Amino acid sequence: MTYDTMYNLIGIVLLVVVVASIALALLALLVSRMSLTRHVWVASFFAGVLDFFYLPLKFMFHKYSDARTLDKWMVSLKNTAQRSAFMKTQHRLMLVPHCMRSLDCPAPSTRFGIECESCGRCIATKMIADAKRFNYTLHIVAGSSYIRHIVKKETADGALLVACNYELNKVMRSLKRKKIVTYGVPLLNDGCYATEVDYENLLEVMESLSE
């Protein structure tokens, strides 16, 4: 085999790989979009594909669309993929963002999150009670560094996450490496404070995952 033939063969192989990768990524995006409204098959495989191509896809969405859309689709697909496994978990965390608490919240911060004093100024008091009712250990976190401390402290195989879609997707990817099955409930609005969650939907999710 001559060098020209070898280089041509390498070029053809690379072209096939690139085309196949683009086609696979586009198919995974389509499946993730479909997961918002219907059940999809092999969701776990396509979720893995999107995780693999996440950075270039994020760049493309940021440039030509809305990057938040990609995270929304990926969270939906991962929920579909992980729902059955989550329902088999026995020791569950519930991780919620500090941006939901009242601006005049008196609770102190520790390395494991905000220590709620149940002052009644925000929804955290009710959320703690409902989390306990469904056997979740709830932590109010102010960043991913808190989660690292929490998973070292707690023995957990599942985590119900409440956050914006970007944070949900990021934490889902992080906890997957620690063999913790996740399920995400997105906030109604983004931001660093005064965020809200559809609480009735959250309760429905908690109930359905306990069946």
C-alpha contacts under 8 A as a table, 3 or more apart, distances in Angstrom:
res1	aa1	res2	aa2	distance
1	M	5	T	6.31
1	M	6	M	6.62
2	T	5	T	5.23
2	T	6	M	6.24
3	Y	6	M	5.01
3	Y	7	Y	6.06
4	D	7	Y	5.18
4	D	8	N	6.10
5	T	8	N	5.09
5	T	9	L	6.13
6	M	9	L	5.07
6	M	10	I	6.18
7	Y	10	I	5.03
7	Y	11	G	6.08
8	N	11	G	5.02
8	N	12	I	6.19
9	L	12	I	5.11
9	L	13	V	6.19
10	I	13	V	5.11
10	I	14	L	6.13
11	G	14	L	5.14
11	G	15	L	6.10
12	I	15	L	5.06
12	I	16	V	6.16
13	V	16	V	5.12
13	V	17	V	6.18
14	L	17	V	5.03
14	L	18	V	6.13
15	L	18	V	5.16
15	L	19	V	6.11
16	V	19	V	5.20
16	V	20	A	5.92
17	V	20	A	5.13
17	V	21	S	5.96
18	V	21	S	5.09
18	V	22	I	6.20
19	V	22	I	5.21
19	V	23	A	6.15
20	A	23	A	5.09
20	A	24	L	6.02
21	S	24	L	5.09
21	S	25	A	6.07
22	I	25	A	5.14
22	I	26	L	6.11
23	A	26	L	5.16
23	A	27	L	6.12
24	L	27	L	5.08
24	L	28	A	6.13
24	L	49	V	7.64
25	A	28	A	5.05
25	A	29	L	6.21
25	A	49	V	6.60
25	A	50	L	6.60
25	A	53	F	7.08
26	L	29	L	5.03
26	L	30	L	6.26
27	L	30	L	5.05
27	L	31	V	6.23
28	A	31	V	5.08
28	A	32	S	6.10
28	A	46	F	5.06
28	A	47	A	7.32
28	A	49	V	6.70
28	A	50	L	6.51
29	L	32	S	5.05
29	L	33	R	6.16
29	L	50	L	7.37
29	L	73	W	7.68
30	L	33	R	5.12
30	L	34	M	6.24
31	V	34	M	5.00
31	V	35	S	6.21
31	V	40	V	6.86
31	V	43	A	7.75
31	V	46	F	7.42
31	V	77	L	7.77
32	S	35	S	5.07
32	S	36	L	7.16
32	S	43	A	7.95
32	S	46	F	7.73
32	S	47	A	7.79
32	S	73	W	5.12
32	S	74	M	6.05
32	S	76	S	6.87
32	S	77	L	5.10
33	R	36	L	5.81
33	R	73	W	5.50
33	R	77	L	7.99
34	M	37	T	5.88
34	M	38	R	6.12
34	M	39	H	7.77
34	M	40	V	7.15
35	S	38	R	5.17
35	S	39	H	5.79
35	S	40	V	5.89
35	S	73	W	7.47
35	S	76	S	6.10
35	S	77	L	5.62
35	S	80	T	7.22
36	L	73	W	7.01
36	L	76	S	5.96
36	L	77	L	7.63
39	H	80	T	7.17
40	V	43	A	6.12
40	V	80	T	7.58
42	V	45	F	5.48
42	V	46	F	6.65
42	V	81	A	7.51
43	A	46	F	5.26
43	A	47	A	5.98
43	A	77	L	6.11
43	A	78	K	7.08
43	A	80	T	6.49
43	A	81	A	4.85
44	S	47	A	5.06
44	S	48	G	6.26
44	S	77	L	7.80
44	S	78	K	6.86
44	S	81	A	4.73
44	S	82	Q	7.40
45	F	48	G	5.17
45	F	49	V	6.39
46	F	49	V	4.85
46	F	50	L	6.29
47	A	50	L	5.20
47	A	51	D	6.22
47	A	74	M	6.73
47	A	77	L	6.28
47	A	78	K	6.02
47	A	81	A	7.59
48	G	51	D	5.03
48	G	52	F	6.20
49	V	52	F	5.13
49	V	53	F	6.35
50	L	53	F	5.13
50	L	54	Y	5.47
50	L	74	M	7.31
51	D	54	Y	4.91
51	D	173	R	7.71
53	F	56	P	5.92
53	F	57	L	6.08
54	Y	57	L	5.16
54	Y	58	K	5.82
55	L	58	K	5.02
55	L	59	F	6.24
56	P	59	F	5.06
56	P	60	M	6.30
57	L	60	M	5.07
57	L	61	F	6.15
57	L	70	L	7.89
58	K	61	F	5.19
58	K	62	H	5.99
58	K	67	A	5.94
58	K	70	L	6.99
59	F	62	H	5.10
59	F	63	K	6.12
59	F	67	A	7.77
60	M	63	K	5.10
60	M	64	Y	5.98
60	M	65	S	7.55
61	F	64	Y	5.28
61	F	65	S	4.72
61	F	66	D	5.50
61	F	67	A	4.81
61	F	69	T	7.79
61	F	70	L	6.98
62	H	65	S	5.72
62	H	66	D	5.49
62	H	67	A	4.67
63	K	66	D	7.83
65	S	69	T	7.98
66	D	69	T	5.57
66	D	70	L	7.55
67	A	70	L	5.53
67	A	71	D	6.97
68	R	71	D	5.24
68	R	72	K	6.18
68	R	165	N	6.93
68	R	166	Y	6.54
69	T	72	K	5.02
69	T	73	W	6.22
70	L	73	W	5.23
70	L	74	M	6.15
71	D	74	M	5.04
71	D	75	V	6.05
71	D	165	N	5.46
71	D	166	Y	5.43
71	D	169	N	6.03
72	K	75	V	5.31
72	K	76	S	6.30
72	K	165	N	5.34
72	K	166	Y	7.51
73	W	76	S	5.19
73	W	77	L	6.21
74	M	77	L	5.06
74	M	78	K	6.07
74	M	169	N	6.91
75	V	78	K	5.10
75	V	79	N	6.09
75	V	165	N	6.72
75	V	168	L	6.84
75	V	169	N	5.76
75	V	184	G	6.67
76	S	79	N	5.16
76	S	80	T	6.41
77	L	80	T	5.14
77	L	81	A	6.18
78	K	81	A	4.85
78	K	82	Q	5.89
78	K	183	Y	7.53
79	N	82	Q	5.26
79	N	83	R	5.63
79	N	182	T	7.68
79	N	183	Y	5.41
79	N	184	G	6.60
80	T	83	R	5.58
81	A	84	S	7.58
82	Q	85	A	5.29
82	Q	86	F	5.93
82	Q	181	V	6.82
82	Q	182	T	6.93
82	Q	183	Y	6.96
83	R	86	F	5.09
83	R	87	M	6.32
83	R	183	Y	6.98
83	R	209	L	7.64
84	S	87	M	5.29
84	S	88	K	6.83
85	A	88	K	5.34
85	A	89	T	6.87
85	A	181	V	6.94
86	F	89	T	5.29
86	F	158	G	6.17
86	F	181	V	5.73
86	F	182	T	6.68
86	F	183	Y	7.19
86	F	209	L	7.33
87	M	209	L	5.39
87	M	210	S	6.50
87	M	211	E	7.59
89	T	92	R	6.90
89	T	157	D	5.80
89	T	158	G	5.64
89	T	181	V	7.75
90	Q	156	A	7.76
90	Q	157	D	6.78
90	Q	158	G	7.37
91	H	135	N	7.99
91	H	136	Y	7.49
91	H	155	T	6.86
91	H	156	A	4.75
91	H	157	D	5.63
91	H	158	G	6.28
92	R	135	N	7.14
92	R	136	Y	5.14
92	R	137	T	6.40
92	R	156	A	5.48
92	R	157	D	6.25
92	R	158	G	4.59
92	R	159	A	5.32
92	R	160	L	7.27
93	L	136	Y	5.25
93	L	137	T	4.77
93	L	138	L	5.89
93	L	139	H	7.53
93	L	156	A	6.51
93	L	158	G	6.24
93	L	159	A	4.50
93	L	160	L	6.18
94	M	131	A	7.24
94	M	136	Y	5.76
94	M	137	T	5.82
94	M	138	L	4.52
94	M	139	H	6.24
94	M	159	A	5.57
94	M	160	L	4.71
94	M	161	L	5.92
94	M	162	V	7.78
95	L	138	L	5.93
95	L	139	H	5.11
95	L	140	I	6.04
95	L	141	V	6.74
95	L	159	A	7.02
95	L	160	L	6.32
95	L	161	L	5.02
95	L	162	V	6.24
96	V	138	L	7.56
96	V	139	H	6.39
96	V	140	I	4.98
96	V	141	V	6.16
96	V	161	L	6.21
96	V	162	V	4.86
96	V	163	A	6.43
97	P	100	M	6.16
97	P	140	I	5.56
97	P	141	V	5.15
97	P	142	A	6.02
97	P	143	G	7.88
97	P	162	V	6.80
97	P	163	A	6.05
98	H	101	R	5.64
98	H	114	I	7.24
98	H	140	I	5.59
98	H	141	V	5.51
98	H	142	A	5.27
98	H	193	Y	7.89
99	C	142	A	7.67
99	C	191	G	7.47
99	C	192	C	5.35
99	C	193	Y	4.26
99	C	194	A	6.10
99	C	195	T	5.91
100	M	122	C	7.54
100	M	123	I	7.67
100	M	124	A	7.82
100	M	193	Y	6.27
100	M	194	A	5.57
100	M	195	T	4.96
100	M	196	E	6.08
101	R	105	C	6.57
101	R	121	R	7.78
101	R	122	C	5.57
101	R	123	I	7.17
101	R	124	A	6.71
101	R	193	Y	7.57
101	R	194	A	7.14
102	S	105	C	5.02
102	S	121	R	5.92
102	S	122	C	5.41
102	S	194	A	7.27
103	L	193	Y	7.55
103	L	194	A	7.80
105	C	121	R	7.13
106	P	117	E	7.38
106	P	119	C	7.95
107	A	114	I	6.33
107	A	115	E	5.56
107	A	116	C	5.21
107	A	117	E	5.71
108	P	114	I	5.88
108	P	115	E	5.66
108	P	116	C	7.56
109	S	112	F	7.86
109	S	113	G	5.74
109	S	114	I	4.41
109	S	115	E	6.07
110	T	113	G	5.23
110	T	114	I	6.12
110	T	115	E	7.02
111	R	146	Y	5.90
111	R	149	H	6.70
112	F	139	H	7.21
112	F	141	V	7.35
112	F	146	Y	5.52
112	F	147	I	7.35
112	F	149	H	6.10
112	F	150	I	5.53
113	G	139	H	5.97
113	G	140	I	5.19
113	G	141	V	4.58
113	G	142	A	6.65
113	G	146	Y	6.08
114	I	139	H	7.20
114	I	140	I	5.23
114	I	141	V	6.27
114	I	142	A	7.69
115	E	140	I	7.52
116	C	119	C	7.81
116	C	124	A	7.33
116	C	125	T	7.53
116	C	140	I	7.94
118	S	121	R	7.98
118	S	124	A	7.20
118	S	125	T	4.84
119	C	122	C	7.89
119	C	125	T	7.20
120	G	123	I	7.17
120	G	124	A	7.63
120	G	125	T	5.89
122	C	125	T	6.89
123	I	126	K	5.54
123	I	127	M	6.14
124	A	127	M	4.87
124	A	128	I	6.02
125	T	128	I	5.38
125	T	129	A	6.60
126	K	129	A	5.20
126	K	130	D	6.26
127	M	130	D	5.15
127	M	131	A	5.94
128	I	131	A	5.09
128	I	132	K	6.22
128	I	138	L	6.45
129	A	132	K	5.24
129	A	133	R	6.27
130	D	133	R	4.85
130	D	134	F	6.35
131	A	134	F	5.29
131	A	135	N	6.12
131	A	136	Y	4.92
131	A	137	T	6.78
131	A	138	L	6.40
132	K	135	N	4.89
132	K	136	Y	5.49
132	K	137	T	6.77
132	K	138	L	7.81
133	R	136	Y	7.64
134	F	206	M	6.98
134	F	207	E	7.60
134	F	210	S	7.31
141	V	144	S	7.73
141	V	146	Y	6.06
141	V	147	I	7.20
142	A	146	Y	6.84
143	G	146	Y	5.74
143	G	147	I	7.20
144	S	147	I	5.10
144	S	148	R	6.68
144	S	171	V	7.44
145	S	148	R	5.33
145	S	149	H	6.86
146	Y	149	H	5.33
146	Y	150	I	6.25
147	I	150	I	4.89
147	I	151	V	6.13
148	R	151	V	5.55
148	R	152	K	6.43
149	H	152	K	5.24
149	H	153	K	6.29
150	I	153	K	5.06
150	I	154	E	5.92
151	V	154	E	5.19
151	V	155	T	6.96
151	V	156	A	7.15
152	K	155	T	7.64
156	A	159	A	7.43
156	A	180	I	6.91
157	D	179	K	6.98
157	D	180	I	4.69
157	D	181	V	6.12
158	G	180	I	5.13
158	G	181	V	4.59
158	G	182	T	5.68
159	A	180	I	6.78
159	A	181	V	6.25
159	A	182	T	4.83
159	A	183	Y	6.58
160	L	182	T	5.82
160	L	183	Y	5.05
160	L	184	G	5.99
160	L	185	V	7.62
161	L	168	L	6.63
161	L	182	T	7.04
161	L	183	Y	6.08
161	L	184	G	4.70
161	L	185	V	6.04
162	V	168	L	7.16
162	V	184	G	6.00
162	V	185	V	4.90
162	V	186	P	5.79
162	V	187	L	6.65
162	V	197	V	7.88
163	A	166	Y	7.96
163	A	167	E	5.97
163	A	168	L	5.69
163	A	184	G	7.63
163	A	185	V	6.76
163	A	186	P	5.28
163	A	187	L	5.41
164	C	167	E	5.48
164	C	168	L	6.11
164	C	186	P	5.19
164	C	187	L	5.17
164	C	188	L	7.90
164	C	189	N	7.25
164	C	190	D	5.88
165	N	168	L	4.88
165	N	169	N	6.03
165	N	186	P	5.68
165	N	187	L	7.60
166	Y	169	N	5.34
166	Y	170	K	6.24
167	E	170	K	5.00
167	E	171	V	6.03
168	L	171	V	5.33
168	L	172	M	5.94
168	L	184	G	6.08
168	L	185	V	7.93
168	L	186	P	7.35
169	N	172	M	5.08
169	N	173	R	6.24
170	K	173	R	5.31
170	K	174	S	6.29
171	V	174	S	4.87
171	V	175	L	5.97
172	M	175	L	5.37
172	M	176	K	6.04
172	M	182	T	6.05
172	M	183	Y	7.85
173	R	176	K	5.29
173	R	177	R	7.01
174	S	177	R	5.73
174	S	178	K	7.23
175	L	178	K	4.99
175	L	179	K	6.47
175	L	180	I	5.38
175	L	181	V	7.30
175	L	182	T	7.42
176	K	179	K	5.10
176	K	180	I	5.58
176	K	181	V	6.53
176	K	182	T	7.67
177	R	180	I	7.58
185	V	202	L	6.83
186	P	197	V	7.07
187	L	190	D	6.92
187	L	195	T	6.91
187	L	196	E	5.74
187	L	197	V	4.56
187	L	198	D	7.18
188	L	195	T	7.14
188	L	196	E	5.55
188	L	197	V	5.23
188	L	198	D	6.59
189	N	195	T	5.71
189	N	196	E	6.38
189	N	197	V	7.86
190	D	195	T	6.36
191	G	194	A	7.40
191	G	195	T	6.38
192	C	195	T	7.37
197	V	202	L	7.54
198	D	201	N	5.36
198	D	202	L	6.28
199	Y	202	L	4.86
199	Y	203	L	6.21
200	E	203	L	5.16
200	E	204	E	6.23
201	N	204	E	4.96
201	N	205	V	6.16
202	L	205	V	5.09
202	L	206	M	6.22
203	L	206	M	5.02
203	L	207	E	6.08
204	E	207	E	5.08
204	E	208	S	6.03
205	V	208	S	5.15
205	V	209	L	6.06
206	M	209	L	5.29
206	M	210	S	6.35
207	E	210	S	5.22
207	E	211	E	6.68
208	S	211	E	5.47
